[in-house]
């Protein structure tokens, strides 16, 4: 099995906590800095479908870009195409960390959920 893709922002404490958890649980990952190598629309579309989550869950709602651009309202009314464009425009808009394996996508770090899904 190939390593999971771990999208993170190195300065994010939640991402560092998730990375530590992955290491402690011997889960091999290929890390990617979401700020410098943000996902494109095609990747995001595949991940959203695979995750089974609504597209709104992929937005970093506590980030400055989300707040400054009033994305809370936009997420409610915009088409999925528009929202994919916004997410792909800047990795900092995407909720992190994101863990992508062959058969699942986890968004945000929840230790209980990750333990259940990955062990």
N, CA, C and O atoms as a Tinker XYZ file with bonds, in Angstrom:
   476  protein
     1  N      0.843000   -1.186000    0.000000    73     2
     2  CA     0.000000    0.000000    0.000000    64     1     3
     3  C      0.887000    1.247000    0.000000    63     2     4     5
     4  O      1.851000    1.335000    0.760000    81     3
     5  N      0.555000    2.189000   -0.844000    73     3     6
     6  CA     1.340000    3.418000   -0.900000    64     5     7
     7  C      1.016000    4.291000    0.310000    63     6     8     9
     8  O     -0.046000    4.154000    0.917000    81     7
     9  N      1.946000    5.194000    0.657000    73     7    10
    10  CA     1.705000    6.070000    1.811000    64     9    11
    11  C      0.487000    6.962000    1.584000    63    10    12    13
    12  O      0.164000    7.322000    0.452000    81    11
    13  N     -0.173000    7.307000    2.671000    73    11    14
    14  CA    -1.289000    8.246000    2.608000    64    13    15
    15  C     -0.726000    9.632000    2.303000    63    14    16    17
    16  O      0.417000    9.937000    2.646000    81    15
    17  N     -1.531000   10.459000    1.662000    73    15    18
    18  CA    -1.158000   11.843000    1.405000    64    17    19
    19  C     -1.627000   12.675000    2.595000    63    18    20    21
    20  O     -2.806000   12.660000    2.951000    81    19
    21  N     -0.700000   13.391000    3.198000    73    19    22
    22  CA    -0.987000   14.201000    4.383000    64    21    23
    23  C     -0.774000   15.661000    4.014000    63    22    24    25
    24  O      0.361000   16.122000    3.899000    81    23
    25  N     -1.876000   16.386000    3.829000    73    23    26
    26  CA    -1.796000   17.810000    3.520000    64    25    27
    27  C     -1.878000   18.593000    4.821000    63    26    28    29
    28  O     -2.826000   18.457000    5.594000    81    27
    29  N     -0.860000   19.414000    5.043000    73    27    30
    30  CA    -0.801000   20.134000    6.312000    64    29    31
    31  C     -0.140000   21.487000    6.115000    63    30    32    33
    32  O      0.422000   21.784000    5.060000    81    31
    33  N     -0.223000   22.283000    7.143000    73    31    34
    34  CA     0.476000   23.566000    7.194000    64    33    35
    35  C      1.427000   23.458000    8.374000    63    34    36    37
    36  O      0.977000   23.368000    9.516000    81    35
    37  N      2.745000   23.465000    8.123000    73    35    38
    38  CA     3.726000   23.207000    9.194000    64    37    39
    39  C      3.596000   24.079000   10.441000    63    38    40    41
    40  O      3.971000   23.647000   11.532000    81    39
    41  N      3.073000   25.297000   10.300000    73    39    42
    42  CA     2.940000   26.186000   11.459000    64    41    43
    43  C      1.654000   25.941000   12.257000    63    42    44    45
    44  O      1.457000   26.540000   13.314000    81    43
    45  N      0.787000   25.068000   11.754000    73    43    46
    46  CA    -0.500000   24.796000   12.394000    64    45    47
    47  C     -0.321000   23.772000   13.519000    63    46    48    49
    48  O      0.192000   22.677000   13.288000    81    47
    49  N     -0.740000   24.126000   14.719000    73    47    50
    50  CA    -0.573000   23.224000   15.860000    64    49    51
    51  C     -1.392000   21.945000   15.702000    63    50    52    53
    52  O     -0.946000   20.876000   16.120000    81    51
    53  N     -2.568000   22.035000   15.111000    73    51    54
    54  CA    -3.391000   20.839000   14.887000    64    53    55
    55  C     -2.704000   19.909000   13.891000    63    54    56    57
    56  O     -2.728000   18.689000   14.059000    81    55
    57  N     -2.101000   20.475000   12.868000    73    55    58
    58  CA    -1.381000   19.662000   11.881000    64    57    59
    59  C     -0.185000   18.972000   12.530000    63    58    60    61
    60  O      0.083000   17.800000   12.265000    81    59
    61  N      0.530000   19.702000   13.379000    73    59    62
    62  CA     1.687000   19.094000   14.073000    64    61    63
    63  C      1.227000   17.971000   14.991000    63    62    64    65
    64  O      1.888000   16.937000   15.089000    81    63
    65  N      0.105000   18.168000   15.660000    73    63    66
    66  CA    -0.447000   17.138000   16.535000    64    65    67
    67  C     -0.839000   15.900000   15.718000    63    66    68    69
    68  O     -0.583000   14.771000   16.136000    81    67
    69  N     -1.453000   16.118000   14.566000    73    67    70
    70  CA    -1.844000   15.009000   13.692000    64    69    71
    71  C     -0.609000   14.273000   13.174000    63    70    72    73
    72  O     -0.591000   13.043000   13.129000    81    71
    73  N      0.419000   15.024000   12.786000    73    71    74
    74  CA     1.659000   14.415000   12.283000    64    73    75
    75  C      2.300000   13.546000   13.358000    63    74    76    77
    76  O      2.791000   12.453000   13.075000    81    75
    77  N      2.291000   14.040000   14.583000    73    75    78
    78  CA     2.848000   13.273000   15.703000    64    77    79
    79  C      2.047000   11.991000   15.912000    63    78    80    81
    80  O      2.623000   10.924000   16.129000    81    79
    81  N      0.725000   12.095000   15.848000    73    79    82
    82  CA    -0.143000   10.929000   16.024000    64    81    83
    83  C      0.130000    9.897000   14.927000    63    82    84    85
    84  O      0.222000    8.702000   15.209000    81    83
    85  N      0.257000   10.352000   13.688000    73    83    86
    86  CA     0.533000    9.447000   12.570000    64    85    87
    87  C      1.861000    8.712000   12.791000    63    86    88    89
    88  O      1.964000    7.506000   12.565000    81    87
    89  N      2.873000    9.464000   13.237000    73    87    90
    90  CA     4.191000    8.867000   13.486000    64    89    91
    91  C      4.112000    7.839000   14.623000    63    90    92    93
    92  O      4.651000    6.738000   14.508000    81    91
    93  N      3.444000    8.204000   15.710000    73    91    94
    94  CA     3.312000    7.299000   16.860000    64    93    95
    95  C      2.556000    6.024000   16.502000    63    94    96    97
    96  O      2.765000    4.979000   17.118000    81    95
    97  N      1.679000    6.112000   15.510000    73    95    98
    98  CA     0.874000    4.964000   15.105000    64    97    99
    99  C      1.424000    4.274000   13.847000    63    98   100   101
   100  O      0.749000    3.466000   13.209000    81    99
   101  N      2.673000    4.623000   13.516000    73    99   102
   102  CA     3.377000    3.996000   12.391000    64   101   103
   103  C      2.582000    4.021000   11.091000    63   102   104   105
   104  O      2.544000    3.036000   10.354000    81   103
   105  N      1.952000    5.154000   10.822000    73   103   106
   106  CA     1.209000    5.320000    9.572000    64   105   107
   107  C      2.088000    6.140000    8.635000    63   106   108   109
   108  O      2.384000    7.306000    8.895000    81   107
   109  N      2.493000    5.511000    7.550000    73   107   110
   110  CA     3.394000    6.140000    6.599000    64   109   111
   111  C      2.624000    7.150000    5.751000    63   110   112   113
   112  O      1.569000    6.845000    5.194000    81   111
   113  N      3.176000    8.354000    5.669000    73   111   114
   114  CA     2.532000    9.405000    4.881000    64   113   115
   115  C      3.539000   10.122000    3.997000    63   114   116   117
   116  O      4.739000   10.141000    4.272000    81   115
   117  N      3.026000   10.700000    2.946000    73   115   118
   118  CA     3.785000   11.631000    2.117000    64   117   119
   119  C      3.209000   13.004000    2.443000    63   118   120   121
   120  O      2.054000   13.284000    2.122000    81   119
   121  N      3.995000   13.852000    3.070000    73   119   122
   122  CA     3.505000   15.163000    3.497000    64   121   123
   123  C      3.591000   16.187000    2.375000    63   122   124   125
   124  O      4.495000   16.162000    1.540000    81   123
   125  N      2.619000   17.086000    2.389000    73   123   126
   126  CA     2.549000   18.156000    1.388000    64   125   127
   127  C      2.078000   19.423000    2.080000    63   126   128   129
   128  O      1.042000   19.435000    2.744000    81   127
   129  N      2.844000   20.480000    1.918000    73   127   130
   130  CA     2.502000   21.768000    2.527000    64   129   131
   131  C      1.350000   22.393000    1.742000    63   130   132   133
   132  O      1.508000   22.772000    0.581000    81   131
   133  N      0.212000   22.491000    2.382000    73   131   134
   134  CA    -1.003000   22.968000    1.721000    64   133   135
   135  C     -0.906000   24.449000    1.339000    63   134   136   137
   136  O     -1.629000   24.909000    0.456000    81   135
   137  N     -0.019000   25.191000    1.998000    73   135   138
   138  CA     0.130000   26.618000    1.697000    64   137   139
   139  C      0.958000   26.851000    0.434000    63   138   140   141
   140  O      0.703000   27.802000   -0.305000    81   139
   141  N      1.941000   25.998000    0.182000    73   139   142
   142  CA     2.810000   26.192000   -0.979000    64   141   143
   143  C      2.456000   25.270000   -2.144000    63   142   144   145
   144  O      2.853000   25.526000   -3.281000    81   143
   145  N      1.719000   24.213000   -1.868000    73   143   146
   146  CA     1.327000   23.259000   -2.907000    64   145   147
   147  C     -0.149000   22.920000   -2.708000    63   146   148   149
   148  O     -0.512000   21.797000   -2.358000    81   147
   149  N     -0.990000   23.936000   -2.944000    73   147   150
   150  CA    -2.413000   23.763000   -2.663000    64   149   151
   151  C     -3.073000   22.800000   -3.662000    63   150   152   153
   152  O     -2.649000   22.702000   -4.813000    81   151
   153  N     -4.100000   22.103000   -3.213000    73   151   154
   154  CA    -4.796000   21.172000   -4.101000    64   153   155
   155  C     -5.544000   21.902000   -5.205000    63   154   156   157
   156  O     -6.024000   23.020000   -5.022000    81   155
   157  N     -5.634000   21.238000   -6.365000    73   155   158
   158  CA    -6.374000   21.837000   -7.469000    64   157   159
   159  C     -7.831000   21.362000   -7.444000    63   158   160   161
   160  O     -8.212000   20.519000   -6.632000    81   159
   161  N     -8.623000   21.918000   -8.343000    73   159   162
   162  CA   -10.065000   21.617000   -8.357000    64   161   163
   163  C    -10.337000   20.126000   -8.579000    63   162   164   165
   164  O    -11.241000   19.564000   -7.961000    81   163
   165  N     -9.569000   19.495000   -9.445000    73   163   166
   166  CA    -9.778000   18.074000   -9.733000    64   165   167
   167  C     -9.515000   17.225000   -8.487000    63   166   168   169
   168  O    -10.313000   16.351000   -8.149000    81   167
   169  N     -8.401000   17.484000   -7.809000    73   167   170
   170  CA    -8.082000   16.745000   -6.578000    64   169   171
   171  C     -9.191000   16.949000   -5.551000    63   170   172   173
   172  O     -9.701000   15.990000   -4.971000    81   171
   173  N     -9.551000   18.201000   -5.338000    73   171   174
   174  CA   -10.577000   18.515000   -4.340000    64   173   175
   175  C    -11.896000   17.823000   -4.665000    63   174   176   177
   176  O    -12.549000   17.285000   -3.772000    81   175
   177  N    -12.284000   17.833000   -5.909000    73   175   178
   178  CA   -13.531000   17.199000   -6.323000    64   177   179
   179  C    -13.522000   15.705000   -5.986000    63   178   180   181
   180  O    -14.504000   15.176000   -5.464000    81   179
   181  N    -12.415000   15.032000   -6.288000    73   179   182
   182  CA   -12.282000   13.596000   -5.984000    64   181   183
   183  C    -12.328000   13.371000   -4.474000    63   182   184   185
   184  O    -13.009000   12.464000   -3.994000    81   183
   185  N    -11.602000   14.201000   -3.732000    73   183   186
   186  CA   -11.555000   14.033000   -2.273000    64   185   187
   187  C    -12.900000   14.294000   -1.619000    63   186   188   189
   188  O    -13.289000   13.578000   -0.697000    81   187
   189  N    -13.607000   15.297000   -2.080000    73   187   190
   190  CA   -14.919000   15.615000   -1.503000    64   189   191
   191  C    -15.871000   14.446000   -1.731000    63   190   192   193
   192  O    -16.596000   14.039000   -0.824000    81   191
   193  N    -15.862000   13.915000   -2.941000    73   191   194
   194  CA   -16.733000   12.776000   -3.239000    64   193   195
   195  C    -16.347000   11.563000   -2.393000    63   194   196   197
   196  O    -17.214000   10.887000   -1.838000    81   195
   197  N    -15.057000   11.292000   -2.299000    73   195   198
   198  CA   -14.571000   10.122000   -1.549000    64   197   199
   199  C    -14.861000   10.256000   -0.050000    63   198   200   201
   200  O    -15.105000    9.263000    0.635000    81   199
   201  N    -14.831000   11.498000    0.448000    73   199   202
   202  CA   -15.037000   11.713000    1.888000    64   201   203
   203  C    -16.487000   11.516000    2.300000    63   202   204   205
   204  O    -16.772000   11.144000    3.438000    81   203
   205  N    -17.414000   11.769000    1.358000    73   203   206
   206  CA   -18.833000   11.715000    1.688000    64   205   207
   207  C    -19.300000   12.933000    2.465000    63   206   208   209
   208  O    -20.432000   12.966000    2.948000    81   207
   209  N    -18.445000   13.924000    2.589000    73   207   210
   210  CA   -18.772000   15.140000    3.343000    64   209   211
   211  C    -19.277000   16.232000    2.405000    63   210   212   213
   212  O    -18.934000   16.244000    1.223000    81   211
   213  N    -20.086000   17.140000    2.923000    73   211   214
   214  CA   -20.483000   18.286000    2.098000    64   213   215
   215  C    -19.262000   19.176000    1.853000    63   214   216   217
   216  O    -18.345000   19.217000    2.673000    81   215
   217  N    -19.256000   19.874000    0.744000    73   215   218
   218  CA   -18.117000   20.719000    0.380000    64   217   219
   219  C    -17.820000   21.758000    1.466000    63   218   220   221
   220  O    -16.666000   22.142000    1.652000    81   219
   221  N    -18.832000   22.205000    2.169000    73   219   222
   222  CA   -18.640000   23.218000    3.220000    64   221   223
   223  C    -17.663000   22.744000    4.294000    63   222   224   225
   224  O    -16.982000   23.566000    4.908000    81   223
   225  N    -17.582000   21.446000    4.530000    73   223   226
   226  CA   -16.681000   20.913000    5.559000    64   225   227
   227  C    -15.209000   21.040000    5.166000    63   226   228   229
   228  O    -14.328000   20.855000    6.006000    81   227
   229  N    -14.936000   21.350000    3.916000    73   227   230
   230  CA   -13.560000   21.493000    3.455000    64   229   231
   231  C    -13.032000   22.913000    3.625000    63   230   232   233
   232  O    -11.873000   23.179000    3.308000    81   231
   233  N    -13.859000   23.824000    4.117000    73   231   234
   234  CA   -13.424000   25.206000    4.313000    64   233   235
   235  C    -12.851000   25.402000    5.713000    63   234   236   237
   236  O    -13.405000   24.919000    6.700000    81   235
   237  N    -11.734000   26.118000    5.780000    73   235   238
   238  CA   -11.101000   26.480000    7.038000    64   237   239
   239  C    -11.865000   27.686000    7.593000    63   238   240   241
   240  O    -11.521000   28.835000    7.316000    81   239
   241  N    -12.887000   27.407000    8.367000    73   239   242
   242  CA   -13.788000   28.465000    8.842000    64   241   243
   243  C    -13.148000   29.387000    9.876000    63   242   244   245
   244  O    -13.695000   30.450000   10.170000    81   243
   245  N    -12.009000   29.002000   10.428000    73   243   246
   246  CA   -11.363000   29.884000   11.403000    64   245   247
   247  C    -10.229000   30.692000   10.781000    63   246   248   249
   248  O     -9.557000   31.457000   11.473000    81   247
   249  N    -10.016000   30.526000    9.481000    73   247   250
   250  CA    -8.937000   31.243000    8.813000    64   249   251
   251  C     -9.296000   32.678000    8.457000    63   250   252   253
   252  O    -10.467000   33.030000    8.318000    81   251
   253  N     -8.262000   33.495000    8.314000    73   251   254
   254  CA    -8.457000   34.915000    7.992000    64   253   255
   255  C     -9.118000   35.120000    6.635000    63   254   256   257
   256  O     -9.985000   35.981000    6.491000    81   255
   257  N     -8.714000   34.335000    5.643000    73   255   258
   258  CA    -9.273000   34.507000    4.299000    64   257   259
   259  C    -10.776000   34.236000    4.321000    63   258   260   261
   260  O    -11.552000   34.950000    3.685000    81   259
   261  N    -11.176000   33.207000    5.052000    73   259   262
   262  CA   -12.597000   32.848000    5.170000    64   261   263
   263  C    -13.379000   34.020000    5.757000    63   262   264   265
   264  O    -14.441000   34.392000    5.258000    81   263
   265  N    -12.832000   34.587000    6.819000    73   263   266
   266  CA   -13.513000   35.685000    7.508000    64   265   267
   267  C    -13.488000   36.976000    6.700000    63   266   268   269
   268  O    -14.510000   37.649000    6.566000    81   267
   269  N    -12.317000   37.320000    6.160000    73   267   270
   270  CA   -12.165000   38.580000    5.427000    64   269   271
   271  C    -13.032000   38.632000    4.170000    63   270   272   273
   272  O    -13.493000   39.703000    3.776000    81   271
   273  N    -13.251000   37.486000    3.544000    73   271   274
   274  CA   -14.026000   37.433000    2.308000    64   273   275
   275  C    -15.475000   37.009000    2.520000    63   274   276   277
   276  O    -16.196000   36.712000    1.567000    81   275
   277  N    -15.890000   36.987000    3.791000    73   275   278
   278  CA   -17.266000   36.620000    4.137000    64   277   279
   279  C    -17.708000   35.332000    3.428000    63   278   280   281
   280  O    -18.802000   35.255000    2.869000    81   279
   281  N    -16.830000   34.327000    3.466000    73   279   282
   282  CA   -17.119000   33.072000    2.773000    64   281   283
   283  C    -18.246000   32.283000    3.433000    63   282   284   285
   284  O    -18.817000   31.382000    2.819000    81   283
   285  N    -18.559000   32.613000    4.660000    73   283   286
   286  CA   -19.665000   31.930000    5.345000    64   285   287
   287  C    -20.947000   32.060000    4.533000    63   286   288   289
   288  O    -21.674000   31.083000    4.356000    81   287
   289  N    -21.222000   33.247000    4.046000    73   287   290
   290  CA   -22.425000   33.478000    3.241000    64   289   291
   291  C    -22.283000   32.868000    1.850000    63   290   292   293
   292  O    -23.230000   32.293000    1.315000    81   291
   293  N    -21.105000   32.997000    1.279000    73   291   294
   294  CA   -20.849000   32.487000   -0.077000    64   293   295
   295  C    -21.040000   30.967000   -0.130000    63   294   296   297
   296  O    -21.600000   30.439000   -1.090000    81   295
   297  N    -20.570000   30.273000    0.909000    73   295   298
   298  CA   -20.678000   28.807000    0.952000    64   297   299
   299  C    -22.138000   28.368000    0.920000    63   298   300   301
   300  O    -22.458000   27.296000    0.406000    81   299
   301  N    -23.008000   29.185000    1.461000    73   299   302
   302  CA   -24.442000   28.843000    1.502000    64   301   303
   303  C    -25.115000   28.965000    0.135000    63   302   304   305
   304  O    -26.084000   28.261000   -0.147000    81   303
   305  N    -24.598000   29.863000   -0.715000    73   303   306
   306  CA   -25.310000   30.178000   -1.951000    64   305   307
   307  C    -24.580000   29.814000   -3.246000    63   306   308   309
   308  O    -25.216000   29.653000   -4.288000    81   307
   309  N    -23.270000   29.685000   -3.191000    73   307   310
   310  CA   -22.484000   29.463000   -4.406000    64   309   311
   311  C    -22.638000   28.033000   -4.921000    63   310   312   313
   312  O    -22.969000   27.117000   -4.167000    81   311
   313  N    -22.394000   27.864000   -6.207000    73   311   314
   314  CA   -22.438000   26.525000   -6.809000    64   313   315
   315  C    -21.198000   25.743000   -6.376000    63   314   316   317
   316  O    -20.210000   26.318000   -5.919000    81   315
   317  N    -21.272000   24.427000   -6.528000    73   315   318
   318  CA   -20.124000   23.593000   -6.161000    64   317   319
   319  C    -18.904000   23.976000   -7.002000    63   318   320   321
   320  O    -17.778000   23.962000   -6.504000    81   319
   321  N    -19.121000   24.311000   -8.253000    73   319   322
   322  CA   -18.023000   24.728000   -9.137000    64   321   323
   323  C    -17.320000   25.974000   -8.590000    63   322   324   325
   324  O    -16.091000   26.036000   -8.537000    81   323
   325  N    -18.117000   26.958000   -8.188000    73   323   326
   326  CA   -17.556000   28.192000   -7.621000    64   325   327
   327  C    -16.779000   27.891000   -6.349000    63   326   328   329
   328  O    -15.685000   28.415000   -6.140000    81   327
   329  N    -17.353000   27.040000   -5.496000    73   327   330
   330  CA   -16.710000   26.703000   -4.230000    64   329   331
   331  C    -15.410000   25.941000   -4.452000    63   330   332   333
   332  O    -14.431000   26.173000   -3.743000    81   331
   333  N    -15.386000   25.044000   -5.417000    73   331   334
   334  CA   -14.140000   24.332000   -5.753000    64   333   335
   335  C    -13.078000   25.335000   -6.196000    63   334   336   337
   336  O    -11.909000   25.211000   -5.829000    81   335
   337  N    -13.483000   26.323000   -6.980000    73   335   338
   338  CA   -12.558000   27.368000   -7.422000    64   337   339
   339  C    -11.974000   28.143000   -6.256000    63   338   340   341
   340  O    -10.780000   28.442000   -6.235000    81   339
   341  N    -12.812000   28.466000   -5.295000    73   339   342
   342  CA   -12.343000   29.197000   -4.107000    64   341   343
   343  C    -11.360000   28.335000   -3.320000    63   342   344   345
   344  O    -10.294000   28.810000   -2.930000    81   343
   345  N    -11.712000   27.075000   -3.085000    73   343   346
   346  CA   -10.835000   26.173000   -2.343000    64   345   347
   347  C     -9.490000   25.997000   -3.043000    63   346   348   349
   348  O     -8.444000   25.979000   -2.393000    81   347
   349  N     -9.521000   25.866000   -4.370000    73   347   350
   350  CA    -8.294000   25.642000   -5.136000    64   349   351
   351  C     -7.442000   26.909000   -5.273000    63   350   352   353
   352  O     -6.262000   26.827000   -5.613000    81   351
   353  N     -8.027000   28.062000   -5.013000    73   351   354
   354  CA    -7.307000   29.327000   -5.209000    64   353   355
   355  C     -6.229000   29.567000   -4.155000    63   354   356   357
   356  O     -5.260000   30.280000   -4.412000    81   355
   357  N     -6.390000   28.981000   -2.978000    73   355   358
   358  CA    -5.440000   29.216000   -1.890000    64   357   359
   359  C     -5.561000   28.084000   -0.870000    63   358   360   361
   360  O     -6.632000   27.873000   -0.300000    81   359
   361  N     -4.482000   27.369000   -0.643000    73   359   362
   362  CA    -4.498000   26.246000    0.294000    64   361   363
   363  C     -4.925000   26.633000    1.703000    63   362   364   365
   364  O     -5.413000   25.793000    2.459000    81   363
   365  N     -4.744000   27.893000    2.056000    73   363   366
   366  CA    -5.095000   28.325000    3.407000    64   365   367
   367  C     -6.613000   28.410000    3.609000    63   366   368   369
   368  O     -7.081000   28.568000    4.737000    81   367
   369  N     -7.368000   28.306000    2.539000    73   367   370
   370  CA    -8.830000   28.304000    2.643000    64   369   371
   371  C     -9.330000   26.903000    3.010000    63   370   372   373
   372  O    -10.448000   26.742000    3.499000    81   371
   373  N     -8.493000   25.902000    2.768000    73   371   374
   374  CA    -8.877000   24.504000    2.989000    64   373   375
   375  C     -8.647000   24.102000    4.445000    63   374   376   377
   376  O     -7.590000   24.369000    5.018000    81   375
   377  N     -9.644000   23.465000    5.025000    73   375   378
   378  CA    -9.520000   22.963000    6.398000    64   377   379
   379  C     -8.398000   21.945000    6.417000    63   378   380   381
   380  O     -8.264000   21.141000    5.494000    81   379
   381  N     -7.614000   21.978000    7.437000    73   379   382
   382  CA    -6.481000   21.077000    7.533000    64   381   383
   383  C     -6.365000   20.467000    8.916000    63   382   384   385
   384  O     -6.945000   20.982000    9.871000    81   383
   385  N     -5.639000   19.397000    9.032000    73   383   386
   386  CA    -5.000000   18.639000    7.964000    64   385   387
   387  C     -6.022000   17.839000    7.147000    63   386   388   389
   388  O     -7.164000   17.639000    7.562000    81   387
   389  N     -5.572000   17.392000    5.978000    73   387   390
   390  CA    -6.352000   16.490000    5.134000    64   389   391
   391  C     -5.507000   15.242000    4.953000    63   390   392   393
   392  O     -4.331000   15.324000    4.600000    81   391
   393  N     -6.114000   14.083000    5.197000    73   391   394
   394  CA    -5.414000   12.819000    5.006000    64   393   395
   395  C     -6.162000   12.037000    3.932000    63   394   396   397
   396  O     -7.359000   11.777000    4.053000    81   395
   397  N     -5.435000   11.666000    2.879000    73   395   398
   398  CA    -6.041000   10.981000    1.744000    64   397   399
   399  C     -5.389000    9.611000    1.586000    63   398   400   401
   400  O     -4.176000    9.510000    1.400000    81   399
   401  N     -6.197000    8.563000    1.661000    73   399   402
   402  CA    -5.713000    7.210000    1.394000    64   401   403
   403  C     -6.444000    6.704000    0.153000    63   402   404   405
   404  O     -7.259000    7.416000   -0.433000    81   403
   405  N     -6.145000    5.473000   -0.238000    73   403   406
   406  CA    -6.803000    4.913000   -1.413000    64   405   407
   407  C     -8.318000    4.861000   -1.255000    63   406   408   409
   408  O     -9.049000    4.973000   -2.239000    81   407
   409  N     -8.799000    4.690000   -0.011000    73   407   410
   410  CA   -10.246000    4.506000    0.156000    64   409   411
   411  C    -10.926000    5.474000    1.115000    63   410   412   413
   412  O    -12.118000    5.323000    1.382000    81   411
   413  N    -10.202000    6.471000    1.645000    73   411   414
   414  CA   -10.886000    7.441000    2.505000    64   413   415
   415  C    -10.173000    8.769000    2.532000    63   414   416   417
   416  O     -8.991000    8.878000    2.207000    81   415
   417  N    -10.930000    9.784000    2.932000    73   415   418
   418  CA   -10.406000   11.143000    3.091000    64   417   419
   419  C    -10.879000   11.653000    4.448000    63   418   420   421
   420  O    -12.073000   11.641000    4.746000    81   419
   421  N     -9.932000   12.100000    5.262000    73   419   422
   422  CA   -10.254000   12.661000    6.569000    64   421   423
   423  C     -9.884000   14.143000    6.552000    63   422   424   425
   424  O     -8.797000   14.512000    6.109000    81   423
   425  N    -10.789000   14.983000    7.035000    73   423   426
   426  CA   -10.583000   16.427000    7.029000    64   425   427
   427  C    -10.610000   16.923000    8.465000    63   426   428   429
   428  O    -11.564000   16.664000    9.199000    81   427
   429  N     -9.565000   17.635000    8.866000    73   427   430
   430  CA    -9.445000   18.070000   10.251000    64   429   431
   431  C     -8.970000   16.901000   11.090000    63   430   432   433
   432  O     -9.210000   15.746000   10.739000    81   431
   433  N     -8.302000   17.188000   12.190000    73   431   434
   434  CA    -7.787000   16.104000   13.035000    64   433   435
   435  C     -8.704000   15.858000   14.221000    63   434   436   437
   436  O     -8.910000   16.729000   15.067000    81   435
   437  N     -9.248000   14.653000   14.260000    73   435   438
   438  CA   -10.047000   14.179000   15.379000    64   437   439
   439  C     -9.454000   12.822000   15.725000    63   438   440   441
   440  O     -9.675000   11.841000   15.015000    81   439
   441  N     -8.704000   12.770000   16.816000    73   439   442
   442  CA    -7.953000   11.562000   17.164000    64   441   443
   443  C     -8.832000   10.315000   17.238000    63   442   444   445
   444  O     -8.439000    9.247000   16.768000    81   443
   445  N    -10.004000   10.450000   17.818000    73   443   446
   446  CA   -10.912000    9.306000   17.934000    64   445   447
   447  C    -11.332000    8.804000   16.546000    63   446   448   449
   448  O    -11.308000    7.603000   16.276000    81   447
   449  N    -11.714000    9.736000   15.678000    73   447   450
   450  CA   -12.134000    9.373000   14.321000    64   449   451
   451  C    -10.973000    8.757000   13.543000    63   450   452   453
   452  O    -11.149000    7.743000   12.867000    81   451
   453  N     -9.801000    9.356000   13.633000    73   451   454
   454  CA    -8.646000    8.838000   12.902000    64   453   455
   455  C     -8.290000    7.435000   13.402000    63   454   456   457
   456  O     -7.965000    6.556000   12.604000    81   455
   457  N     -8.351000    7.225000   14.724000    73   455   458
   458  CA    -8.066000    5.898000   15.282000    64   457   459
   459  C     -9.043000    4.862000   14.732000    63   458   460   461
   460  O     -8.656000    3.762000   14.337000    81   459
   461  N    -10.299000    5.238000   14.717000    73   459   462
   462  CA   -11.353000    4.327000   14.244000    64   461   463
   463  C    -11.160000    3.988000   12.762000    63   462   464   465
   464  O    -11.312000    2.832000   12.366000    81   463
   465  N    -10.830000    4.982000   11.951000    73   463   466
   466  CA   -10.744000    4.792000   10.503000    64   465   467
   467  C     -9.413000    4.189000   10.040000    63   466   468   469
   468  O     -9.366000    3.504000    9.019000    81   467
   469  N     -8.334000    4.442000   10.787000    73   467   470
   470  CA    -7.011000    4.062000   10.301000    64   469   471
   471  C     -6.397000    2.841000   10.973000    63   470   472   473
   472  O     -5.397000    2.312000   10.488000    81   471
   473  N     -6.963000    2.394000   12.054000    73   471   474
   474  CA    -6.355000    1.241000   12.744000    64   473   475
   475  C     -7.083000   -0.039000   12.436000    63   474   476
   476  O     -6.703000   -1.099000   12.933000    81   475
